[in-house]
Amino acid sequence: MLKTNHVLFFDSEEFENIIHYYLDLGKIALAKKAIKLGLDQHPTCTNLKLFKIEVFVFENKLEQADSMLNDLYTLEPQNEEIYIQKANILSKRDQHEQAIDVLKKAILLSEETADLYSLIGMEYLFLDRFEEAKNSFIKCLEEDLEDYSALYNMIYCFEFMEQHEEAITYLNLYLDQNPYSEVGWHQLGKQYFALKRYKKAIAAYDFAIISDDSFVGAYIEKGKVLEKLKRFEDAIESYTTSLTLDDPTSFALLRIGHCYEKLNKNDLAIKYFKRTVHEDPLLDKGWVAITRFYSKQKNYQKALYYVNKAINIDGDNVKYWKLFAQINHRLNYLEEAEHGYKKAIELGNYELNTWLSRCDILIQIGEPEAAIYNLLQAAEFYPENAEIEYRLAGLYFKGNELEKASFHLKNGLHYNPEYVFIIEELFPETYKSKLVKKALKAKD
């Protein structure tokens, strides 16, 4: 009809199927055309009007949707779909309490309530009311054991509230009713894993695999447990099986690499680390693994080569810059190391050792003013820190700003007198000076 402009007659149910099809594919424009053609032929069809309302809600045209719903409610006050769409509108307006009230009314009108309980659960999640959300998803599962979306959401609630024991109790009851649910066994394994009950976790994952021997997630999770038990050969086997069932996942390749590293099979370890970054060049854990691998081997030039490759792919990754700085520091490339620490700080790495490492390099390369500015920034994040105070004291003594130097030295001695060796190490000449000796004597 759309291609030829010929008007053919379809009954309303056929239009509904066509609209459903387009909406499921996310083809909203075609769904709207089908709704218009449908309403032209069946202007009083409630279901077609509800589809039109659904599209209005999707497009955020909430006033038009509300107006149409009110008209439909006058004609069919017992139609549960009207209540569902009304709840959708209220939810979009962040009126989640009212949406829940409307959905509860819909439950009284409906014979199949699983989806309604799931919708109520989602509204409770928006309100961060996890206990009520959990109970709603449980009611949904009582109606429909196969609703895995509700199962995942319910487990999310248990986990958020750290109710792992309660989750295990529920999942065991669920699996009594649905013993071949691979998702149920998988989730049970994750709860045991969270509680470090690794043998029970492995048993649960084995049942998930028995229920569906192509369930990639179960093999990967089982591999993680086997790693915790230091059964690295078995972990490799489990991860490798997951690779044969689907396209290789960078996570599995990375874990295999780590297992081989633990087994001191370095050639295989690096092979899998390289496969990881080939599979997913944006996975920072892969590049970090390669760089750290070569660093441990004290092959800093190769480590630097790979961290530079990583930075070329993602120049805003703070982990890469921190590694770049540390490796250059080891190689005594001080300007490059300082640049790396500075970049890491700019990208949000505010760890104390980042500030201090940069400061020490700035002192070495003769940039005392930059070192002071760096430490004053650090002090905003770490007030009352002796390591910062002693460095500031040393720098100010060296710059002959004696009042500031004495102030920071007193602070350092007050916060932690044992760290005074910092001045001796970084500023040996200053440490021997009469002023510092006098200040230390006054403290004693």
C-alpha positions in Angstrom: 0.0 0.0 0.0 2.8 2.4 0.9 4.7 1.7 -2.4 1.7 1.9 -4.8 -0.7 4.2 -2.9 -3.4 1.7 -3.6 -5.8 1.4 -0.7 -6.3 -2.2 0.3 -8.4 -3.4 3.2 -6.9 -5.0 6.2 -8.8 -5.9 9.4 -7.7 -4.2 12.5 -5.7 -7.2 13.9 -3.6 -7.3 10.8 -2.7 -3.7 11.2 -1.9 -4.4 14.9 0.5 -7.1 13.8 2.2 -4.9 11.2 2.6 -2.0 13.8 3.9 -4.4 16.4 6.5 -5.6 13.9 7.7 -2.1 13.1 7.8 -1.1 16.7 9.9 -4.2 17.7 12.4 -3.2 14.9 12.4 0.4 16.1 11.1 1.6 12.8 8.9 4.4 14.2 8.3 6.2 11.0 6.8 3.1 9.3 4.9 2.3 12.5 3.3 5.8 12.3 2.3 5.3 8.7 0.7 1.9 9.5 -1.1 3.5 12.5 -2.5 6.3 10.2 -3.6 3.8 7.5 -5.2 1.6 10.2 -7.1 4.4 11.8 -8.3 5.6 8.4 -9.9 2.2 7.9 -10.9 1.5 11.6 -11.3 5.0 13.2 -12.9 3.5 16.4 -10.4 0.8 17.1 -9.1 1.2 20.6 -5.9 -0.9 20.1 -4.8 1.2 17.1 -5.4 4.4 19.2 -3.3 2.9 22.0 -0.5 2.3 19.5 -0.8 6.0 18.5 -0.5 6.9 22.2 2.5 4.7 22.6 4.3 6.5 19.8 3.3 9.8 21.3 4.9 8.7 24.6 8.0 7.5 22.8 8.3 10.9 21.1 7.7 12.7 24.4 4.5 14.2 23.1 2.9 13.7 26.6 0.1 16.2 26.3 -1.3 14.7 23.1 -0.9 11.2 24.6 -2.7 12.3 27.8 -5.6 13.9 26.0 -6.2 10.8 23.8 -6.0 8.5 26.9 -8.6 10.6 28.8 -11.0 10.2 25.8 -10.4 6.4 25.6 -10.8 6.1 29.4 -14.3 7.6 29.1 -15.2 4.9 26.5 -13.4 1.9 28.1 -12.7 2.4 31.8 -12.0 -1.3 32.2 -9.2 -1.5 29.6 -5.9 -2.3 31.4 -3.8 -1.1 28.5 -5.1 2.4 29.1 -3.8 2.3 32.6 -0.4 1.0 31.4 0.0 3.9 29.0 -1.2 6.3 31.7 1.6 4.9 34.0 4.1 5.3 31.2 3.2 9.0 30.9 3.4 9.5 34.7 6.8 7.7 34.7 8.1 10.0 32.0 7.1 12.9 34.1 9.0 11.4 37.1 5.7 10.9 38.9 6.7 7.4 39.9 4.4 7.1 43.0 1.3 7.9 40.8 2.5 5.5 38.1 2.6 2.7 40.7 -0.9 3.5 41.9 -2.2 3.4 38.3 -0.5 0.1 37.6 -2.0 -1.4 40.8 -5.4 -0.5 39.5 -4.5 -2.2 36.2 -3.7 -5.4 38.1 -7.2 -5.5 39.4 -8.5 -5.5 35.8 -6.0 -8.0 34.4 -5.9 -11.8 34.3 -2.2 -11.9 33.3 -0.3 -9.7 35.8 3.3 -10.7 35.3 4.2 -7.7 33.1 2.4 -5.3 35.4 4.3 -6.5 38.5 7.5 -6.1 36.4 6.6 -2.5 35.5 5.8 -1.7 39.1 9.2 -3.1 40.1 10.9 -0.7 37.6 9.0 2.2 39.1 10.2 1.3 42.6 13.7 1.1 41.2 13.4 4.7 39.9 12.5 5.6 43.5 15.5 3.6 44.9 13.0 1.6 46.9 14.8 -1.7 46.4 12.8 -3.9 48.9 9.5 -3.1 47.2 11.1 -3.4 43.8 12.4 -6.9 44.7 9.0 -8.0 46.0 7.4 -6.8 42.8 9.8 -8.8 40.6 9.3 -11.9 42.8 5.5 -11.6 42.2 6.2 -11.3 38.5 8.3 -14.5 38.6 5.5 -16.3 40.5 3.3 -15.6 37.4 6.0 -16.3 34.8 9.1 -18.3 35.8 10.7 -17.6 32.4 10.8 -13.8 32.7 14.5 -13.5 32.9 14.4 -9.8 32.8 12.5 -9.8 36.1 14.9 -12.4 37.5 18.0 -10.2 36.7 16.3 -7.1 38.2 15.3 -9.0 41.3 18.9 -10.2 41.8 20.1 -6.6 41.2 17.9 -5.6 44.2 19.3 -8.4 46.4 22.8 -7.4 45.5 22.3 -3.7 46.0 21.0 -4.4 49.5 23.9 -6.9 50.0 21.3 -9.7 50.8 23.4 -12.5 49.3 22.1 -15.2 51.7 18.5 -14.1 51.0 19.2 -14.3 47.3 20.6 -17.8 47.6 17.5 -18.9 49.6 15.2 -17.4 46.9 17.1 -18.8 44.0 17.1 -22.4 45.5 13.3 -22.1 45.8 13.1 -20.8 42.2 15.3 -23.7 41.0 13.1 -26.3 42.8 10.3 -25.1 40.4 12.5 -24.5 37.4 15.5 -26.9 37.7 16.8 -26.5 34.2 17.0 -22.7 34.3 20.6 -22.0 33.3 20.1 -18.3 34.2 18.9 -19.3 37.7 22.0 -21.5 38.3 24.3 -18.9 36.9 22.9 -16.2 39.3 23.1 -18.7 42.2 26.8 -19.2 41.3 27.4 -15.4 41.4 25.9 -15.2 44.9 28.1 -18.0 46.2 31.1 -16.3 44.5 30.3 -13.0 46.3 30.3 -14.9 49.6 33.6 -16.6 48.7 31.9 -20.0 48.8 33.8 -21.1 45.7 33.1 -24.8 45.7 29.3 -24.2 45.8 29.8 -21.6 43.1 31.5 -24.1 40.8 28.7 -26.6 41.5 26.1 -24.0 40.5 27.9 -23.1 37.3 28.2 -26.8 36.4 24.4 -27.1 36.7 24.1 -24.1 34.5 26.3 -25.8 31.9 24.3 -29.0 32.2 21.1 -27.0 31.6 22.7 -25.3 28.5 26.1 -26.5 27.5 26.5 -23.5 25.1 26.0 -20.9 27.9 29.2 -18.8 27.5 28.6 -16.8 30.7 28.7 -19.9 32.9 32.1 -21.0 31.5 33.6 -17.5 32.1 32.2 -17.2 35.6 33.4 -20.8 36.4 36.9 -19.8 35.1 36.9 -16.8 37.5 36.2 -19.1 40.5 38.8 -21.6 39.4 41.3 -18.7 39.3 40.4 -17.8 42.9 41.1 -21.4 43.9 44.5 -21.1 42.0 43.4 -23.9 39.7 44.9 -22.1 36.7 45.0 -25.0 34.3 41.3 -25.7 34.9 40.5 -22.0 34.6 42.2 -21.9 31.2 40.2 -24.9 30.1 36.9 -23.2 31.1 37.8 -19.9 29.4 39.0 -21.7 26.3 35.7 -23.6 26.1 33.9 -20.2 26.1 36.0 -19.1 23.1 34.9 -22.1 21.1 31.2 -21.4 21.6 31.0 -17.8 20.4 33.2 -15.0 19.0 36.3 -14.7 21.2 35.7 -12.2 24.1 38.6 -10.0 25.1 37.8 -10.7 28.7 38.3 -14.5 28.3 41.5 -13.9 26.3 42.9 -11.5 29.0 42.1 -14.0 31.8 43.8 -16.8 29.9 46.8 -14.6 29.6 46.8 -13.9 33.4 46.5 -17.6 34.1 49.5 -18.5 31.9 51.4 -15.7 33.6 50.7 -17.2 37.0 51.9 -20.6 35.7 55.1 -18.8 34.6 54.4 -19.7 30.9 55.4 -16.3 29.7 55.4 -17.0 26.0 51.7 -18.1 26.2 50.8 -15.3 28.5 52.1 -12.5 26.2 50.5 -14.3 23.2 47.1 -14.1 24.8 47.6 -10.5 26.0 48.4 -9.5 22.4 45.3 -11.4 21.2 43.3 -9.4 23.7 44.3 -6.0 22.4 43.9 -7.3 18.8 40.4 -8.4 19.6 39.5 -5.2 21.4 42.0 -2.3 21.0 39.9 -0.1 23.3 40.1 -2.5 26.3 42.5 -0.7 28.6 43.1 -3.8 30.8 44.7 -5.5 27.8 47.2 -2.8 27.2 47.9 -2.4 30.9 48.5 -6.2 31.2 51.0 -6.1 28.3 52.8 -3.1 29.7 53.0 -4.5 33.3 54.1 -7.9 31.9 57.2 -6.3 30.3 57.8 -4.0 33.3 57.9 -7.1 35.6 60.5 -8.5 33.2 62.4 -5.2 33.5 62.1 -4.8 29.8 61.1 -1.2 30.1 61.8 -0.3 26.5 59.1 -2.8 25.3 56.8 -1.7 28.1 57.2 1.9 26.9 56.6 0.8 23.3 53.2 -0.8 24.2 52.0 2.0 26.5 52.8 4.5 23.7 50.6 2.4 21.3 47.8 2.5 23.9 48.1 6.3 24.3 47.9 6.6 20.5 44.6 4.7 20.5 43.1 6.5 23.6 45.0 9.6 24.7 42.6 10.4 27.5 43.0 7.2 29.4 44.5 8.1 32.8 45.8 4.5 33.4 48.0 4.7 30.3 49.5 8.1 31.4 50.3 6.8 34.9 52.1 3.8 33.4 53.8 6.0 30.9 55.1 8.2 33.7 56.2 5.3 35.9 58.1 3.5 33.0 59.9 6.7 31.9 60.8 7.3 35.6 62.4 3.9 35.7 64.3 4.7 32.5 65.3 8.0 34.1 63.6 10.0 31.3 62.6 12.6 33.8 61.0 15.2 31.5 58.8 12.5 29.9 58.0 11.1 33.3 57.0 14.5 34.6 54.8 15.1 31.5 53.1 11.7 32.2 52.4 12.5 35.8 51.1 15.9 34.9 48.8 14.5 32.2 47.5 11.8 34.7 46.6 14.6 37.2 44.9 16.6 34.5 42.8 13.6 33.6 41.7 13.1 37.3 44.3 10.9 38.9 44.6 12.5 42.3 46.4 9.7 44.1 49.0 11.1 46.5 51.9 9.2 45.0 51.1 10.8 41.6 51.5 14.3 43.1 54.6 13.4 45.1 56.3 11.6 42.2 55.8 14.6 40.0 57.1 16.9 42.7 60.3 14.9 43.2 61.0 14.9 39.5 60.4 18.7 39.3 62.9 19.1 42.1 65.4 16.9 40.2 65.1 18.9 37.0 65.3 22.2 38.7 61.7 23.4 38.6 61.1 24.5 42.2 58.3 26.9 41.5 56.4 24.3 39.5 57.1 21.8 42.3 55.6 24.2 44.9 52.5 24.9 42.8 52.1 21.1 42.3 52.3 20.5 46.1 49.9 23.3 47.0 47.4 21.7 44.6 48.0 18.3 46.3 47.5 19.9 49.7 43.9 20.8 48.7 43.2 17.0 48.3 45.4 15.9 51.2 45.4 18.5 54.0 47.5 17.8 57.0 49.8 15.5 55.1 53.4 15.3 56.4 54.9 14.2 53.1 53.6 17.3 51.4 54.6 19.6 54.2 58.2 18.4 54.4 58.6 18.9 50.7 57.2 22.4 50.8 59.5 23.2 53.8 62.5 22.0 51.8 61.5 24.0 48.7 60.9 27.2 50.6 64.2 26.9 52.6 66.0 26.4 49.3 64.2 29.5 47.9 65.1 31.5 51.1 61.5 32.0 52.0 62.2 31.3 55.6 58.9 32.2 57.2 56.9 29.8 54.9 59.6 27.2 55.2 59.4 27.3 59.1 55.6 27.1 58.9 55.6 24.0 56.7 58.4 22.3 58.7 56.4 22.8 61.9 53.3 21.4 60.3 55.3 18.3 59.1 56.8 17.7 62.5 53.4 18.1 64.1 51.7 15.6 61.6 54.4 13.0 61.6 57.9 13.6 62.9 59.2 10.3 61.6 58.9 11.5 58.0 61.6 14.3 58.5 64.0 12.1 56.5 62.2 13.4 53.4 64.1 16.7 53.8 67.4 14.8 54.3 66.8 12.8 51.1 65.5 15.5 48.8 67.4 18.5 50.2 70.6 17.2 51.9 72.2 20.6 52.0 69.1 22.3 53.5 68.9 19.5 56.1 72.4 20.3 57.3 71.6 24.1 57.6 71.5 25.8 61.0 67.9 26.9 60.5 66.6 23.3 60.0 68.8 22.0 62.8 67.4 24.8 65.1 63.8 23.9 64.1 64.4 20.2 64.8 66.0 21.0 68.1 63.0 23.2 69.1 60.7 20.3 68.3 62.7 17.9 70.6 
